[in-house]
Amino acid sequence: MKRIVKIEGMGCQHCINRITEALSALDGVEVLEVSLENKSATVNANDSVTDEALMNAVNEEGFEAIEVIK
C-alpha cells in the first residue's frame, strides 16, 4: 500500500539519505521517493507495517514525522 509520510526538518541530501535508510530498514517497506520540496517520503509498505512504525523510524533520525497519508 502506498503511503506518504509528511516530514519536517529536512534540509539537504544527507537528510534524504538518512530518512531513506531508516525507512528501508523496516521489513515490508520500499522507499519510492523522499522529497525536500514536498517535505515527504513516499513509501510502498505492506499491511503489517503500521503508520506508527513509519513515523517512529523518521523521528528516531531526528526529524519530525507529522502524519501518514494513505
All heavy atoms as TSV, in Angstrom:
chain	resi	resn	atom	element	x	y	z
A	1	MET	N	N	0.837	-1.172	0.000
A	1	MET	CA	C	0.000	0.000	0.000
A	1	MET	C	C	0.891	1.248	0.000
A	1	MET	O	O	1.829	1.354	0.780
A	1	MET	CB	C	-0.893	-0.009	1.245
A	1	MET	CG	C	-1.619	1.282	1.475
A	1	MET	SD	S	-2.512	1.368	3.051
A	1	MET	CE	C	-3.658	0.046	2.859
A	2	LYS	N	N	0.595	2.180	-0.876
A	2	LYS	CA	C	1.350	3.422	-0.960
A	2	LYS	C	C	0.929	4.349	0.180
A	2	LYS	O	O	-0.262	4.526	0.438
A	2	LYS	CB	C	1.093	4.089	-2.305
A	2	LYS	CG	C	1.859	5.371	-2.502
A	2	LYS	CD	C	1.590	5.944	-3.874
A	2	LYS	CE	C	2.084	7.358	-3.982
A	2	LYS	NZ	N	1.743	7.960	-5.261
A	3	ARG	N	N	1.927	4.907	0.849
A	3	ARG	CA	C	1.681	5.871	1.928
A	3	ARG	C	C	2.657	7.034	1.800
A	3	ARG	O	O	3.781	6.863	1.326
A	3	ARG	CB	C	1.867	5.224	3.291
A	3	ARG	CG	C	0.906	4.086	3.533
A	3	ARG	CD	C	1.026	3.580	4.936
A	3	ARG	NE	N	0.939	2.126	4.918
A	3	ARG	CZ	C	1.121	1.377	5.972
A	3	ARG	NH1	N	1.426	1.911	7.123
A	3	ARG	NH2	N	1.015	0.073	5.883
A	4	ILE	N	N	2.218	8.193	2.232
A	4	ILE	CA	C	3.056	9.389	2.212
A	4	ILE	C	C	3.253	9.846	3.656
A	4	ILE	O	O	2.277	10.074	4.374
A	4	ILE	CB	C	2.417	10.512	1.376
A	4	ILE	CG1	C	2.244	10.041	-0.071
A	4	ILE	CG2	C	3.256	11.785	1.458
A	4	ILE	CD1	C	1.426	10.969	-0.926
A	5	VAL	N	N	4.517	9.948	4.061
A	5	VAL	CA	C	4.852	10.410	5.398
A	5	VAL	C	C	5.272	11.870	5.287
A	5	VAL	O	O	6.249	12.189	4.600
A	5	VAL	CB	C	6.007	9.586	6.010
A	5	VAL	CG1	C	6.284	10.031	7.438
A	5	VAL	CG2	C	5.712	8.091	5.946
A	6	LYS	N	N	4.525	12.764	5.909
A	6	LYS	CA	C	4.870	14.182	5.919
A	6	LYS	C	C	5.930	14.413	6.981
A	6	LYS	O	O	5.784	13.962	8.122
A	6	LYS	CB	C	3.632	15.044	6.213
A	6	LYS	CG	C	2.605	15.012	5.106
A	6	LYS	CD	C	3.220	15.544	3.844
A	6	LYS	CE	C	2.225	16.246	2.978
A	6	LYS	NZ	N	2.851	16.841	1.811
A	7	ILE	N	N	7.020	15.122	6.607
A	7	ILE	CA	C	8.197	15.243	7.466
A	7	ILE	C	C	8.658	16.696	7.550
A	7	ILE	O	O	8.771	17.375	6.531
A	7	ILE	CB	C	9.353	14.383	6.924
A	7	ILE	CG1	C	8.914	12.931	6.788
A	7	ILE	CG2	C	10.583	14.503	7.814
A	7	ILE	CD1	C	9.879	12.076	5.988
A	8	GLU	N	N	8.966	17.142	8.750
A	8	GLU	CA	C	9.565	18.460	8.970
A	8	GLU	C	C	11.022	18.269	9.376
A	8	GLU	O	O	11.376	17.270	9.995
A	8	GLU	CB	C	8.830	19.213	10.084
A	8	GLU	CG	C	7.428	19.661	9.721
A	8	GLU	CD	C	7.387	20.740	8.658
A	8	GLU	OE1	O	8.336	21.538	8.562
A	8	GLU	OE2	O	6.387	20.785	7.927
A	9	GLY	N	N	11.870	19.227	9.017
A	9	GLY	CA	C	13.249	19.234	9.480
A	9	GLY	C	C	14.285	18.784	8.461
A	9	GLY	O	O	15.473	18.764	8.779
A	10	MET	N	N	13.861	18.435	7.256
A	10	MET	CA	C	14.830	18.038	6.226
A	10	MET	C	C	15.383	19.279	5.551
A	10	MET	O	O	14.651	20.248	5.346
A	10	MET	CB	C	14.162	17.175	5.150
A	10	MET	CG	C	13.689	15.838	5.608
A	10	MET	SD	S	13.146	14.803	4.226
A	10	MET	CE	C	11.727	15.696	3.608
A	11	GLY	N	N	16.692	19.241	5.192
A	11	GLY	CA	C	17.261	20.402	4.544
A	11	GLY	C	C	18.284	20.119	3.459
A	11	GLY	O	O	18.715	21.038	2.776
A	12	CYS	N	N	18.684	18.843	3.314
A	12	CYS	CA	C	19.748	18.560	2.352
A	12	CYS	C	C	19.705	17.099	1.910
A	12	CYS	O	O	18.894	16.314	2.394
A	12	CYS	CB	C	21.110	18.872	2.973
A	12	CYS	SG	S	21.510	17.824	4.380
A	13	GLN	N	N	20.621	16.749	1.015
A	13	GLN	CA	C	20.700	15.376	0.513
A	13	GLN	C	C	21.032	14.389	1.632
A	13	GLN	O	O	20.557	13.266	1.638
A	13	GLN	CB	C	21.744	15.289	-0.600
A	13	GLN	CG	C	21.838	13.925	-1.254
A	13	GLN	CD	C	20.557	13.519	-1.973
A	13	GLN	OE1	O	19.947	14.318	-2.669
A	13	GLN	NE2	N	20.142	12.272	-1.794
A	14	HIS	N	N	21.841	14.818	2.573
A	14	HIS	CA	C	22.175	13.949	3.711
A	14	HIS	C	C	20.908	13.572	4.488
A	14	HIS	O	O	20.754	12.427	4.914
A	14	HIS	CB	C	23.186	14.640	4.627
A	14	HIS	CG	C	23.583	13.831	5.810
A	14	HIS	ND1	N	24.343	12.686	5.711
A	14	HIS	CD2	C	23.309	13.993	7.126
A	14	HIS	CE1	C	24.521	12.178	6.921
A	14	HIS	NE2	N	23.904	12.960	7.792
A	15	CYS	N	N	20.009	14.518	4.653
A	15	CYS	CA	C	18.730	14.249	5.333
A	15	CYS	C	C	17.928	13.201	4.556
A	15	CYS	O	O	17.364	12.274	5.147
A	15	CYS	CB	C	17.901	15.526	5.452
A	15	CYS	SG	S	18.659	16.825	6.437
A	16	ILE	N	N	17.881	13.351	3.259
A	16	ILE	CA	C	17.173	12.395	2.406
A	16	ILE	C	C	17.759	10.999	2.587
A	16	ILE	O	O	17.026	10.024	2.749
A	16	ILE	CB	C	17.244	12.821	0.925
A	16	ILE	CG1	C	16.396	14.070	0.694
A	16	ILE	CG2	C	16.798	11.691	0.001
A	16	ILE	CD1	C	16.555	14.676	-0.684
A	17	ASN	N	N	19.087	10.908	2.591
A	17	ASN	CA	C	19.749	9.617	2.745
A	17	ASN	C	C	19.425	8.974	4.087
A	17	ASN	O	O	19.164	7.768	4.160
A	17	ASN	CB	C	21.261	9.763	2.587
A	17	ASN	CG	C	21.667	10.170	1.191
A	17	ASN	OD1	O	20.901	10.044	0.238
A	17	ASN	ND2	N	22.871	10.682	1.059
A	18	ARG	N	N	19.446	9.758	5.159
A	18	ARG	CA	C	19.153	9.223	6.495
A	18	ARG	C	C	17.727	8.707	6.581
A	18	ARG	O	O	17.478	7.631	7.141
A	18	ARG	CB	C	19.399	10.289	7.559
A	18	ARG	CG	C	20.879	10.531	7.805
A	18	ARG	CD	C	21.162	11.607	8.816
A	18	ARG	NE	N	20.449	11.409	10.068
A	18	ARG	CZ	C	20.202	12.386	10.926
A	18	ARG	NH1	N	20.607	13.612	10.665
A	18	ARG	NH2	N	19.575	12.141	12.045
A	19	ILE	N	N	16.790	9.450	6.043
A	19	ILE	CA	C	15.390	9.027	6.086
A	19	ILE	C	C	15.177	7.795	5.209
A	19	ILE	O	O	14.480	6.857	5.603
A	19	ILE	CB	C	14.467	10.188	5.672
A	19	ILE	CG1	C	14.482	11.251	6.776
A	19	ILE	CG2	C	13.045	9.693	5.406
A	19	ILE	CD1	C	13.815	12.535	6.427
A	20	THR	N	N	15.785	7.791	4.044
A	20	THR	CA	C	15.674	6.628	3.152
A	20	THR	C	C	16.199	5.373	3.836
A	20	THR	O	O	15.544	4.325	3.814
A	20	THR	CB	C	16.439	6.878	1.836
A	20	THR	OG1	O	15.879	8.022	1.187
A	20	THR	CG2	C	16.350	5.680	0.915
A	21	GLU	N	N	17.347	5.468	4.468
A	21	GLU	CA	C	17.930	4.317	5.164
A	21	GLU	C	C	17.066	3.858	6.321
A	21	GLU	O	O	16.863	2.659	6.524
A	21	GLU	CB	C	19.335	4.653	5.660
A	21	GLU	CG	C	20.361	4.751	4.559
A	21	GLU	CD	C	21.737	5.152	5.064
A	21	GLU	OE1	O	22.012	4.977	6.270
A	21	GLU	OE2	O	22.528	5.646	4.244
A	22	ALA	N	N	16.539	4.798	7.103
A	22	ALA	CA	C	15.721	4.450	8.268
A	22	ALA	C	C	14.439	3.739	7.851
A	22	ALA	O	O	14.053	2.731	8.454
A	22	ALA	CB	C	15.392	5.708	9.076
A	23	LEU	N	N	13.780	4.250	6.828
A	23	LEU	CA	C	12.534	3.636	6.377
A	23	LEU	C	C	12.792	2.303	5.679
A	23	LEU	O	O	12.038	1.345	5.854
A	23	LEU	CB	C	11.765	4.590	5.458
A	23	LEU	CG	C	11.181	5.824	6.135
A	23	LEU	CD1	C	10.649	6.800	5.097
A	23	LEU	CD2	C	10.095	5.447	7.133
A	24	SER	N	N	13.869	2.227	4.906
A	24	SER	CA	C	14.208	0.992	4.200
A	24	SER	C	C	14.557	-0.141	5.162
A	24	SER	O	O	14.431	-1.318	4.816
A	24	SER	CB	C	15.382	1.217	3.251
A	24	SER	OG	O	15.027	2.116	2.227
A	25	ALA	N	N	14.998	0.198	6.357
A	25	ALA	CA	C	15.378	-0.810	7.345
A	25	ALA	C	C	14.162	-1.548	7.919
A	25	ALA	O	O	14.313	-2.615	8.508
A	25	ALA	CB	C	16.173	-0.164	8.471
A	26	LEU	N	N	12.979	-0.975	7.737
A	26	LEU	CA	C	11.759	-1.633	8.227
A	26	LEU	C	C	11.369	-2.755	7.271
A	26	LEU	O	O	11.309	-2.542	6.055
A	26	LEU	CB	C	10.609	-0.628	8.324
A	26	LEU	CG	C	10.781	0.531	9.310
A	26	LEU	CD1	C	9.636	1.525	9.143
A	26	LEU	CD2	C	10.837	0.009	10.736
A	27	ASP	N	N	11.103	-3.936	7.822
A	27	ASP	CA	C	10.653	-5.051	6.993
A	27	ASP	C	C	9.318	-4.709	6.349
A	27	ASP	O	O	8.406	-4.232	7.023
A	27	ASP	CB	C	10.481	-6.324	7.842
A	27	ASP	CG	C	11.813	-6.963	8.194
A	27	ASP	OD1	O	12.791	-6.720	7.469
A	27	ASP	OD2	O	11.861	-7.694	9.195
A	28	GLY	N	N	9.233	-4.919	5.040
A	28	GLY	CA	C	7.986	-4.673	4.330
A	28	GLY	C	C	7.853	-3.281	3.760
A	28	GLY	O	O	6.780	-2.899	3.290
A	29	VAL	N	N	8.946	-2.491	3.808
A	29	VAL	CA	C	8.894	-1.113	3.302
A	29	VAL	C	C	9.856	-0.948	2.134
A	29	VAL	O	O	11.027	-1.322	2.213
A	29	VAL	CB	C	9.249	-0.089	4.402
A	29	VAL	CG1	C	9.333	1.322	3.820
A	29	VAL	CG2	C	8.234	-0.136	5.526
A	30	GLU	N	N	9.351	-0.369	1.060
A	30	GLU	CA	C	10.165	0.027	-0.080
A	30	GLU	C	C	10.012	1.539	-0.219
A	30	GLU	O	O	8.888	2.039	-0.360
A	30	GLU	CB	C	9.678	-0.657	-1.352
A	30	GLU	CG	C	10.371	-0.182	-2.600
A	30	GLU	CD	C	9.731	-0.694	-3.881
A	30	GLU	OE1	O	8.666	-1.344	-3.821
A	30	GLU	OE2	O	10.282	-0.411	-4.946
A	31	VAL	N	N	11.120	2.267	-0.142
A	31	VAL	CA	C	11.071	3.726	-0.277
A	31	VAL	C	C	11.027	4.066	-1.753
A	31	VAL	O	O	11.903	3.675	-2.523
A	31	VAL	CB	C	12.273	4.392	0.409
A	31	VAL	CG1	C	12.242	5.899	0.198
A	31	VAL	CG2	C	12.299	4.054	1.891
A	32	LEU	N	N	9.992	4.799	-2.153
A	32	LEU	CA	C	9.839	5.189	-3.548
A	32	LEU	C	C	10.478	6.548	-3.822
A	32	LEU	O	O	11.099	6.747	-4.853
A	32	LEU	CB	C	8.358	5.214	-3.917
A	32	LEU	CG	C	7.598	3.911	-3.699
A	32	LEU	CD1	C	6.118	4.101	-4.008
A	32	LEU	CD2	C	8.183	2.798	-4.551
A	33	GLU	N	N	10.311	7.485	-2.868
A	33	GLU	CA	C	10.863	8.836	-3.050
A	33	GLU	C	C	10.873	9.571	-1.717
A	33	GLU	O	O	9.930	9.459	-0.946
A	33	GLU	CB	C	10.020	9.620	-4.044
A	33	GLU	CG	C	10.481	11.043	-4.240
A	33	GLU	CD	C	9.564	11.887	-5.117
A	33	GLU	OE1	O	8.350	11.615	-5.151
A	33	GLU	OE2	O	10.067	12.816	-5.733
A	34	VAL	N	N	11.934	10.330	-1.484
A	34	VAL	CA	C	11.977	11.278	-0.368
A	34	VAL	C	C	12.193	12.643	-1.005
A	34	VAL	O	O	13.130	12.833	-1.770
A	34	VAL	CB	C	13.095	10.956	0.639
A	34	VAL	CG1	C	13.128	11.994	1.746
A	34	VAL	CG2	C	12.906	9.554	1.217
A	35	SER	N	N	11.290	13.584	-0.721
A	35	SER	CA	C	11.309	14.879	-1.387
A	35	SER	C	C	11.474	16.029	-0.399
A	35	SER	O	O	10.652	16.200	0.505
A	35	SER	CB	C	10.002	15.063	-2.169
A	35	SER	OG	O	9.881	16.383	-2.652
A	36	LEU	N	N	12.549	16.823	-0.594
A	36	LEU	CA	C	12.723	18.045	0.203
A	36	LEU	C	C	11.632	19.050	-0.132
A	36	LEU	O	O	11.079	19.711	0.754
A	36	LEU	CB	C	14.079	18.679	-0.084
A	36	LEU	CG	C	15.323	18.004	0.479
A	36	LEU	CD1	C	16.572	18.713	-0.020
A	36	LEU	CD2	C	15.287	17.974	1.979
A	37	GLU	N	N	11.335	19.166	-1.415
A	37	GLU	CA	C	10.351	20.143	-1.882
A	37	GLU	C	C	8.970	19.900	-1.278
A	37	GLU	O	O	8.300	20.825	-0.832
A	37	GLU	CB	C	10.261	20.090	-3.405
A	37	GLU	CG	C	9.316	21.111	-4.000
A	37	GLU	CD	C	9.300	21.042	-5.518
A	37	GLU	OE1	O	10.365	20.859	-6.125
A	37	GLU	OE2	O	8.207	21.175	-6.085
A	38	ASN	N	N	8.552	18.636	-1.259
A	38	ASN	CA	C	7.227	18.299	-0.729
A	38	ASN	C	C	7.241	17.978	0.756
A	38	ASN	O	O	6.194	17.729	1.341
A	38	ASN	CB	C	6.647	17.099	-1.489
A	38	ASN	CG	C	6.410	17.408	-2.940
A	38	ASN	OD1	O	6.094	18.533	-3.309
A	38	ASN	ND2	N	6.600	16.415	-3.792
A	39	LYS	N	N	8.427	17.961	1.354
A	39	LYS	CA	C	8.587	17.621	2.768
A	39	LYS	C	C	7.904	16.297	3.080
A	39	LYS	O	O	7.102	16.192	3.997
A	39	LYS	CB	C	8.032	18.727	3.666
A	39	LYS	CG	C	8.741	20.048	3.518
A	39	LYS	CD	C	8.178	21.079	4.452
A	39	LYS	CE	C	8.911	22.391	4.293
A	39	LYS	NZ	N	8.385	23.417	5.191
A	40	SER	N	N	8.264	15.269	2.285
A	40	SER	CA	C	7.597	13.988	2.462
A	40	SER	C	C	8.454	12.820	1.991
A	40	SER	O	O	9.421	13.001	1.265
A	40	SER	CB	C	6.281	13.972	1.688
A	40	SER	OG	O	6.533	14.022	0.292
A	41	ALA	N	N	8.034	11.644	2.440
A	41	ALA	CA	C	8.607	10.387	1.948
A	41	ALA	C	C	7.441	9.556	1.440
A	41	ALA	O	O	6.442	9.372	2.146
A	41	ALA	CB	C	9.332	9.655	3.059
A	42	THR	N	N	7.557	9.078	0.219
A	42	THR	CA	C	6.542	8.204	-0.352
A	42	THR	C	C	7.088	6.784	-0.293
A	42	THR	O	O	8.191	6.527	-0.770
A	42	THR	CB	C	6.233	8.597	-1.810
A	42	THR	OG1	O	5.835	9.974	-1.837
A	42	THR	CG2	C	5.118	7.728	-2.383
A	43	VAL	N	N	6.322	5.906	0.341
A	43	VAL	CA	C	6.761	4.522	0.510
A	43	VAL	C	C	5.682	3.565	0.041
A	43	VAL	O	O	4.496	3.907	-0.013
A	43	VAL	CB	C	7.113	4.207	1.983
A	43	VAL	CG1	C	8.224	5.111	2.486
A	43	VAL	CG2	C	5.905	4.292	2.885
A	44	ASN	N	N	6.113	2.360	-0.284
A	44	ASN	CA	C	5.202	1.257	-0.539
A	44	ASN	C	C	5.419	0.304	0.624
A	44	ASN	O	O	6.522	-0.218	0.789
A	44	ASN	CB	C	5.512	0.592	-1.883
A	44	ASN	CG	C	4.487	-0.443	-2.259
A	44	ASN	OD1	O	3.361	-0.416	-1.777
A	44	ASN	ND2	N	4.864	-1.360	-3.120
A	45	ALA	N	N	4.399	0.119	1.460
A	45	ALA	CA	C	4.547	-0.711	2.654
A	45	ALA	C	C	3.419	-1.726	2.717
A	45	ALA	O	O	2.271	-1.408	2.395
A	45	ALA	CB	C	4.526	0.162	3.904
A	46	ASN	N	N	3.770	-2.942	3.156
A	46	ASN	CA	C	2.709	-3.934	3.280
A	46	ASN	C	C	1.845	-3.626	4.507
A	46	ASN	O	O	2.187	-2.770	5.325
A	46	ASN	CB	C	3.271	-5.367	3.283
A	46	ASN	CG	C	4.156	-5.666	4.460
A	46	ASN	OD1	O	3.930	-5.186	5.570
A	46	ASN	ND2	N	5.179	-6.463	4.230
A	47	ASP	N	N	0.737	-4.322	4.616
A	47	ASP	CA	C	-0.244	-4.022	5.660
A	47	ASP	C	C	0.269	-4.265	7.071
A	47	ASP	O	O	-0.300	-3.744	8.028
A	47	ASP	CB	C	-1.525	-4.830	5.424
A	47	ASP	CG	C	-2.276	-4.355	4.188
A	47	ASP	OD1	O	-2.072	-3.205	3.769
A	47	ASP	OD2	O	-3.077	-5.146	3.646
A	48	SER	N	N	1.327	-5.057	7.224
A	48	SER	CA	C	1.858	-5.323	8.562
A	48	SER	C	C	2.645	-4.141	9.129
A	48	SER	O	O	2.918	-4.080	10.323
A	48	SER	CB	C	2.739	-6.579	8.547
A	48	SER	OG	O	3.912	-6.350	7.805
A	49	VAL	N	N	3.003	-3.185	8.277
A	49	VAL	CA	C	3.757	-2.004	8.709
A	49	VAL	C	C	2.761	-0.938	9.161
A	49	VAL	O	O	1.936	-0.477	8.383
A	49	VAL	CB	C	4.642	-1.452	7.570
A	49	VAL	CG1	C	5.393	-0.216	8.029
A	49	VAL	CG2	C	5.597	-2.516	7.061
A	50	THR	N	N	2.861	-0.551	10.419
A	50	THR	CA	C	1.934	0.446	10.960
A	50	THR	C	C	2.403	1.864	10.638
A	50	THR	O	O	3.588	2.097	10.399
A	50	THR	CB	C	1.801	0.308	12.493
A	50	THR	OG1	O	3.068	0.624	13.095
A	50	THR	CG2	C	1.350	-1.088	12.890
A	51	ASP	N	N	1.460	2.791	10.662
A	51	ASP	CA	C	1.808	4.202	10.483
A	51	ASP	C	C	2.752	4.648	11.596
A	51	ASP	O	O	3.683	5.415	11.375
A	51	ASP	CB	C	0.544	5.068	10.494
A	51	ASP	CG	C	-0.344	4.825	9.293
A	51	ASP	OD1	O	0.083	4.138	8.339
A	51	ASP	OD2	O	-1.492	5.320	9.309
A	52	GLU	N	N	2.513	4.136	12.792
A	52	GLU	CA	C	3.355	4.485	13.940
A	52	GLU	C	C	4.801	4.043	13.706
A	52	GLU	O	O	5.736	4.778	14.024
A	52	GLU	CB	C	2.803	3.830	15.206
A	52	GLU	CG	C	3.589	4.186	16.453
A	52	GLU	CD	C	3.024	3.560	17.718
A	52	GLU	OE1	O	1.922	2.988	17.686
A	52	GLU	OE2	O	3.713	3.666	18.746
A	53	ALA	N	N	5.000	2.865	13.129
A	53	ALA	CA	C	6.356	2.379	12.845
A	53	ALA	C	C	7.066	3.288	11.845
A	53	ALA	O	O	8.257	3.584	11.997
A	53	ALA	CB	C	6.312	0.946	12.322
A	54	LEU	N	N	6.345	3.737	10.833
A	54	LEU	CA	C	6.921	4.654	9.848
A	54	LEU	C	C	7.326	5.966	10.512
A	54	LEU	O	O	8.433	6.477	10.306
A	54	LEU	CB	C	5.924	4.922	8.717
A	54	LEU	CG	C	5.578	3.742	7.814
A	54	LEU	CD1	C	4.423	4.110	6.900
A	54	LEU	CD2	C	6.781	3.295	7.006
A	55	MET	N	N	6.431	6.502	11.313
A	55	MET	CA	C	6.700	7.773	11.985
A	55	MET	C	C	7.852	7.640	12.980
A	55	MET	O	O	8.713	8.522	13.059
A	55	MET	CB	C	5.435	8.292	12.655
A	55	MET	CG	C	4.360	8.690	11.640
A	55	MET	SD	S	2.836	9.257	12.382
A	55	MET	CE	C	3.330	10.880	12.946
A	56	ASN	N	N	7.894	6.542	13.721
A	56	ASN	CA	C	8.980	6.328	14.685
A	56	ASN	C	C	10.327	6.247	13.998
A	56	ASN	O	O	11.324	6.782	14.507
A	56	ASN	CB	C	8.734	5.068	15.508
A	56	ASN	CG	C	7.658	5.254	16.556
A	56	ASN	OD1	O	7.310	6.368	16.919
A	56	ASN	ND2	N	7.112	4.149	17.030
A	57	ALA	N	N	10.397	5.586	12.850
A	57	ALA	CA	C	11.650	5.467	12.116
A	57	ALA	C	C	12.178	6.846	11.726
A	57	ALA	O	O	13.380	7.121	11.827
A	57	ALA	CB	C	11.464	4.592	10.880
A	58	VAL	N	N	11.289	7.717	11.297
A	58	VAL	CA	C	11.677	9.085	10.919
A	58	VAL	C	C	12.084	9.880	12.156
A	58	VAL	O	O	13.131	10.544	12.178
A	58	VAL	CB	C	10.518	9.786	10.175
A	58	VAL	CG1	C	10.801	11.269	9.994
A	58	VAL	CG2	C	10.263	9.108	8.837
A	59	ASN	N	N	11.273	9.797	13.203
A	59	ASN	CA	C	11.540	10.566	14.425
A	59	ASN	C	C	12.848	10.155	15.087
A	59	ASN	O	O	13.567	11.003	15.635
A	59	ASN	CB	C	10.384	10.418	15.410
A	59	ASN	CG	C	9.110	11.075	14.910
A	59	ASN	OD1	O	9.143	11.963	14.056
A	59	ASN	ND2	N	7.980	10.640	15.427
A	60	GLU	N	N	13.181	8.872	15.030
A	60	GLU	CA	C	14.426	8.392	15.642
A	60	GLU	C	C	15.663	8.937	14.944
A	60	GLU	O	O	16.750	8.951	15.532
A	60	GLU	CB	C	14.451	6.861	15.653
A	60	GLU	CG	C	13.500	6.276	16.670
A	60	GLU	CD	C	13.408	4.759	16.604
A	60	GLU	OE1	O	14.148	4.129	15.811
A	60	GLU	OE2	O	12.564	4.204	17.331
A	61	GLU	N	N	15.512	9.413	13.719
A	61	GLU	CA	C	16.638	10.024	12.994
A	61	GLU	C	C	16.748	11.524	13.269
A	61	GLU	O	O	17.591	12.203	12.705
A	61	GLU	CB	C	16.484	9.777	11.494
A	61	GLU	CG	C	16.698	8.342	11.086
A	61	GLU	CD	C	18.099	7.848	11.426
A	61	GLU	OE1	O	19.083	8.551	11.137
A	61	GLU	OE2	O	18.194	6.742	11.994
A	62	GLY	N	N	15.872	12.054	14.128
A	62	GLY	CA	C	15.956	13.462	14.489
A	62	GLY	C	C	15.070	14.387	13.688
A	62	GLY	O	O	15.175	15.603	13.798
A	63	PHE	N	N	14.185	13.810	12.879
A	63	PHE	CA	C	13.238	14.609	12.099
A	63	PHE	C	C	11.871	14.496	12.751
A	63	PHE	O	O	11.678	13.722	13.695
A	63	PHE	CB	C	13.190	14.116	10.648
A	63	PHE	CG	C	14.540	14.143	10.001
A	63	PHE	CD1	C	15.319	12.993	9.931
A	63	PHE	CD2	C	15.050	15.320	9.482
A	63	PHE	CE1	C	16.570	13.009	9.367
A	63	PHE	CE2	C	16.309	15.343	8.912
A	63	PHE	CZ	C	17.069	14.196	8.849
A	64	GLU	N	N	10.904	15.254	12.272
A	64	GLU	CA	C	9.559	15.213	12.846
A	64	GLU	C	C	8.560	14.720	11.809
A	64	GLU	O	O	8.244	15.435	10.847
A	64	GLU	CB	C	9.147	16.592	13.348
A	64	GLU	CG	C	7.812	16.578	14.041
A	64	GLU	CD	C	7.383	17.946	14.535
A	64	GLU	OE1	O	8.153	18.931	14.385
A	64	GLU	OE2	O	6.288	18.033	15.075
A	65	ALA	N	N	8.062	13.485	12.014
A	65	ALA	CA	C	7.014	12.951	11.164
A	65	ALA	C	C	5.694	13.549	11.636
A	65	ALA	O	O	5.318	13.398	12.800
A	65	ALA	CB	C	6.981	11.435	11.252
A	66	ILE	N	N	5.009	14.260	10.741
A	66	ILE	CA	C	3.781	14.968	11.078
A	66	ILE	C	C	2.557	14.066	10.967
A	66	ILE	O	O	1.707	14.052	11.848
A	66	ILE	CB	C	3.601	16.204	10.161
A	66	ILE	CG1	C	4.826	17.110	10.221
A	66	ILE	CG2	C	2.327	16.961	10.495
A	66	ILE	CD1	C	5.114	17.685	11.581
A	67	GLU	N	N	2.478	13.351	9.854
A	67	GLU	CA	C	1.327	12.468	9.613
A	67	GLU	C	C	1.654	11.484	8.509
A	67	GLU	O	O	2.614	11.665	7.770
A	67	GLU	CB	C	0.083	13.280	9.230
A	67	GLU	CG	C	0.192	13.978	7.880
A	67	GLU	CD	C	-1.064	14.726	7.478
A	67	GLU	OE1	O	-2.173	14.282	7.811
A	67	GLU	OE2	O	-0.920	15.766	6.818
A	68	VAL	N	N	0.818	10.456	8.424
A	68	VAL	CA	C	0.924	9.475	7.345
A	68	VAL	C	C	-0.386	9.521	6.570
A	68	VAL	O	O	-1.466	9.415	7.159
A	68	VAL	CB	C	1.175	8.048	7.873
A	68	VAL	CG1	C	1.197	7.052	6.732
A	68	VAL	CG2	C	2.482	7.997	8.654
A	69	ILE	N	N	-0.285	9.705	5.265
A	69	ILE	CA	C	-1.455	9.793	4.395
A	69	ILE	C	C	-1.506	8.523	3.558
A	69	ILE	O	O	-0.512	8.132	2.943
A	69	ILE	CB	C	-1.361	11.029	3.481
A	69	ILE	CG1	C	-1.226	12.288	4.319
A	69	ILE	CG2	C	-2.566	11.088	2.546
A	69	ILE	CD1	C	-0.840	13.516	3.533
A	70	LYS	N	N	-2.679	7.901	3.537
A	70	LYS	CA	C	-2.846	6.676	2.756
A	70	LYS	C	C	-3.547	6.982	1.451
A	70	LYS	O	O	-4.271	7.911	1.308
A	70	LYS	CB	C	-3.658	5.654	3.536
A	70	LYS	CG	C	-2.919	5.197	4.764
A	70	LYS	CD	C	-3.708	4.168	5.519
A	70	LYS	CE	C	-2.974	3.792	6.786
A	70	LYS	NZ	N	-3.662	2.878	7.613
